[in-house]
Amino acid sequence: MFSRRVGPGIEIRLFELKDAEPVFTAVESDRAYLREWLPWVDFTASPHDLRRFIVRVREQFAEGRGPQCGIWTNGAFSGSIGCHPIDWPNRNCSVGYWIAERYRGKGIVTRCCESLLDYLFDDLGLHRVTIHCGVENARSCAIPERLGFTREGVTRDGEWVNDRWLDLVAWGMLEQDWRARRSAAQSDQAETKVK
């Protein structure tokens, strides 16, 4: 089973069928906030819908096409992060994420993205990872920006969400850029320890 310890009290792990109830509870609690940006929210009407999703994403992982994970904070479900199916001939994928409203603003998603990117680039050897965010979703766009992704452009009317078209900004990261960023961060940490 796929899981990664991200930081103190924070873990990402592949969804299991038993997760359907806590995930549905979180979606139901934050439905109005989540449906503003995420098209799947309106199609998630029961834990049964989430069980079907979990079966699909576990098959995706078993086929070697990347993990879809729950984010667990101090043992409580707090959000989700994962890959849309990996395109192996081109060694790339896109990553999506969401966080329950009460966990926003704590840097959890940024840390989870870092951990997932380490896995995708270092363990799986991908060449490119993209993140697509609603242009007006400043919180979501701040994550790839913070992580050093390149803003590559806007897809006009890229997604139908909550009875309206959303423009999507595309953010891209290449393997060499991620490695250079990680190397610089490790050098900075080593320098700080010496001081």
N, C-alpha and C positions, 0 to 999 in steps of 0.2 A: 504494500500500500504506500502511496505517495504522501509524505508529510515533511514539513520543514519548520524548525523552530526559528522564528524571525527575530525575537527579542524577548526580554523578560515578560512572561505572561502572554506572549503572542505566538500563535502557531497557525500555519495554513496546512490543510490536509484534504485529500481527495474526498469528495462527498460520498456518504454512505446512505443507504435507504433510511436508516434510523434518524437521519438529519432532516427529513422532510418536515416534521412537526415544528422544530425550533426555527427552521428557515421560514416556513409559512407564517409563524407567529410574528417574526421580524418584518416580513413583507406586509402583513396585514396591519401591523402597528404603524408603519411608515408609508403606507400605500400612496397617499396624496403627494408626499415628497418624492418618492421613487418614480411614480408614473410621469412626472414632469420630464424625465430624461430617458427612461428605459422602456422600450416597446413591449417587452415580455410581461410587464406587471399586470396589464389588463387581461392577459390570458392565464394568469395564475390565480385561480379561484378557489383552490382547495389543496390540502397536502397531497392528494392524488396527482395533481398536475406536477407537483415537485418530484414525486416519486418517478414519474415518467421521464422527467428531465434528468434525474440522477441516474436512471438506467442508461439513458443515451450517453451521458458524459463518462460513465464508467466504461462503456464500450469504446468510446473515443480513446480513453487512456489505455485500455487493453490493446487497442490497435496501434499504439505508439504515436497517437496524434495529439498528445498533450493533456495536461491535467486541468480540471475545473475543481476549485477548492472552496471550502468554507474557511472563513477567517474566524479564529477562536481567540477571544481575549479573556484571560483568567478563567478559562473553561466555558465561557458563554459565547454562543454564536453572535458574531458582530457584523458579518458581511461576506462578500464573495470576491474571489479573484481567479482568473484562469485564462486559458488559451482558447481561442476559436481554433478549429482543427488545423493542425500544422500542414503546410504545403511542402512536403518533403522534396520534390524535384527542385524547388526554388529555395529550400531551407529557410522558410519564413512563416510567421503567424502574426495574428493580432491578439492583443490582450485586452480583456475587459474587467471591470471591477465595480463594486458598489459597497457602501458602508451604511450601517444603520445610523439614523440621525444622531442618536445620543453618543456615538463614538466619533463623530466628525471632528476635525480640527485637532486631532491628537497625533498626527503623523503615521497612523497605523497603515493606511493604504500605501503610502510612499515606501515604508519599510517592507511591506509585503511584496510590492512591485520589485524592489531591489533584489529580494530573495528569489523571486520567480525569474527575473532576468538572469541572475547568476546561473540558475538551473538551465534555462533555455540556451544561453550562450556557451557556458562552460561544460555542462554535462551533456547536453543534446547536440551542441555544435551548430546551432542555427546561425544564419548570416544576418537576418534582419527581423526586427520586431516592430510592429506599429501599434499605436493606440489612437482610436477615433473618439472624439468628444464633441458634444454639442458646443457650437461656437460660443454660445452665451453661458455655458456651464463653467464659470470661472474656477470653482473648486476642483472640478475634474481636470480641467486644462492645466491647473497649477502643478499637478503631479508629474506628467511627462516633462514639463518645463523644468521643474526642480531636479529631475533626474538627468537632465542634459539631452533630452530628445531634440531633434530638429523639427521645427514647424514647417511642414512640407506643402501645405495648401489647404484649400477649403472645397469640399464637395457640396455644391448648392442642392438643397432639398434632398439630402442624402439618406434621410430616414423618416418614416412616418411614425410619430410618437404622440399619443394623447390627442388625437384628432387634429394634428398640424404637422407640417413638414419642418424638419430641423436641418439646418446647415451643419455639416460636420467638419471639424478641423482634424487633419491627419498629422500625427507626430511619428517620426521614424527614428530608429536607433539601429546602427550597424554594429556587427560584432567587434570590429577594430576600435570603434568609438567607445563601446562599453568597456573593453579591456583597458584602453588608455585611461578612461575615467576611474576605473577600479584601481589601477596601478597608482594613479596620482593620489587617490584617497588613502591608499595604504602608505605611501611615502609621507603624506601629511601626518598620519597617525604615528608613524615611526619617529618623525621629527618632534612631534609633541611629547612623546615619551622621553626622548633624550633631554629635552629642555627641563 
